[in-house]
Amino acid sequence: MDRILVERAQRGDREAFAQLAIAASDRLYAVALRVLRDADAAGDALQTALVKIWHGLPALRDPDRFDGWSYQVVVRQCHSEIRARRRRPFELALHMEAAPVGDAQIGVALRDELERGFSRLNADQRAVLVLMYYRDLSVGEIADTLGVSIGTVKSRLHYARSAMRAAIEADARPVPQEGRPA
């Protein structure tokens, strides 16, 4: 991120902040989408996070930390969205997709398998996996971004990987047919 833009935005320059927001929005939305797993909720989280970033920007001590700090604001907002979602009644949304053919079926099956495993993780576990494997952050950078210790990040990564492995293995087990011996 451009340090000069961050410094101008810290002094209240709306145009500089608009440039920062435009430059960071795609990355921040991608993180929110992967954590929340819902495009509408991710858009809402991003909008709220950008407002919080604007209001909190003057307090940012090191303009070079803008990227990590903005990820932290988005992840925290995602946690707030998840808490709010728990208080709302359940909504079911069906998405119809065209049936894949040929070799694409294997790719779709693998993606679906990963999706099912990922959906079983809690928000903290999804956040560390997204930051590590999607944003390519190191364990130390993830710790700084989330405001937790390196040990906590390693623990969350361990349990997230274990939960993903268990979910994928559980989905791979054959389902016994009723009336037939297993």
GIBELNOR-V170331 format. One record per residue. N is the residue number from 0. RES is the residue in one letter. SS is DSSP state (h for helix, s for strand, l for the rest). D_LAST is the distance of its C-alpha to the last C-alpha in Angstrom with 1 decimal. Layout:
# GIBELNOR-V170331
<<N RES SS D_LAST> <N RES SS D_LAST>>
This chain:
# GIBELNOR-V170331
<<0 M l 58.4> <1 D l 62.1> <2 R h 63.7> <3 I h 66.8> <4 L h 64.9> <5 V h 63.1> <6 E h 66.4> <7 R h 68.0> <8 A h 65.1> <9 Q h 65.5> <10 R l 69.1> <11 G l 68.1> <12 D l 68.4> <13 R h 66.1> <14 E h 66.4> <15 A h 65.2> <16 F h 62.2> <17 A h 61.4> <18 Q h 61.3> <19 L h 59.1> <20 A h 56.7> <21 I h 56.6> <22 A h 55.9> <23 A h 53.1> <24 S h 51.5> <25 D h 49.1> <26 R h 47.8> <27 L h 47.6> <28 Y h 45.9> <29 A h 43.2> <30 V h 42.5> <31 A h 42.4> <32 L h 40.1> <33 R h 37.6> <34 V h 37.7> <35 L h 37.7> <36 R l 35.6> <37 D l 37.9> <38 A h 41.0> <39 D h 43.1> <40 A h 42.4> <41 A h 43.1> <42 G h 46.4> <43 D h 47.4> <44 A h 46.6> <45 L h 48.7> <46 Q h 51.6> <47 T h 51.7> <48 A h 51.3> <49 L h 54.2> <50 V h 56.4> <51 K h 55.5> <52 I h 56.2> <53 W h 59.6> <54 H h 60.5> <55 G h 59.3> <56 L h 60.8> <57 P h 64.2> <58 A h 62.6> <59 L l 60.8> <60 R l 62.7> <61 D l 61.7> <62 P h 61.7> <63 D h 59.9> <64 R h 56.9> <65 F h 56.6> <66 D h 53.4> <67 G h 51.5> <68 W h 52.9> <69 S h 52.1> <70 Y h 48.4> <71 Q h 48.5> <72 V h 50.0> <73 V h 47.3> <74 V h 44.4> <75 R h 46.0> <76 Q h 46.5> <77 C h 42.8> <78 H h 42.0> <79 S h 44.4> <80 E h 42.8> <81 I h 39.4> <82 R h 40.9> <83 A h 42.7> <84 R h 39.6> <85 R h 37.9> <86 R h 40.9> <87 R l 40.6> <88 P l 38.5> <89 F l 35.3> <90 E l 36.0> <91 L l 33.5> <92 A l 34.7> <93 L l 33.0> <94 H l 34.0> <95 M l 33.8> <96 E l 33.7> <97 A l 34.2> <98 A l 31.2> <99 P l 31.5> <100 V l 31.9> <101 G l 31.7> <102 D l 31.5> <103 A h 32.0> <104 Q h 28.4> <105 I h 27.3> <106 G h 29.8> <107 V h 28.9> <108 A h 25.2> <109 L h 26.2> <110 R h 28.7> <111 D h 26.3> <112 E h 23.8> <113 L h 26.8> <114 E h 28.0> <115 R h 24.9> <116 G h 25.0> <117 F h 28.8> <118 S h 28.6> <119 R l 26.7> <120 L l 29.6> <121 N l 32.6> <122 A h 36.0> <123 D h 37.3> <124 Q h 34.5> <125 R h 34.9> <126 A h 38.6> <127 V h 38.5> <128 L h 36.1> <129 V h 38.3> <130 L h 41.5> <131 M h 40.3> <132 Y h 38.5> <133 Y h 40.2> <134 R l 43.7> <135 D l 43.7> <136 L l 45.2> <137 S l 45.2> <138 V h 43.9> <139 G h 47.5> <140 E h 48.1> <141 I h 45.0> <142 A h 46.2> <143 D h 49.6> <144 T h 48.3> <145 L h 46.1> <146 G l 48.6> <147 V l 46.2> <148 S l 46.4> <149 I h 45.0> <150 G h 42.7> <151 T h 41.3> <152 V h 40.6> <153 K h 38.9> <154 S h 36.7> <155 R h 35.8> <156 L h 35.1> <157 H h 32.8> <158 Y h 30.8> <159 A h 30.7> <160 R h 29.4> <161 S h 26.8> <162 A h 25.7> <163 M h 25.7> <164 R h 23.6> <165 A h 21.0> <166 A h 21.0> <167 I h 20.6> <168 E h 17.8> <169 A h 15.9> <170 D h 16.6> <171 A h 15.4> <172 R l 11.8> <173 P l 9.5> <174 V l 8.8> <175 P l 5.7> <176 Q l 7.6> <177 E l 9.1> <178 G l 9.2> <179 R l 6.3> <180 P l 3.8> <181 A l 0.0>>
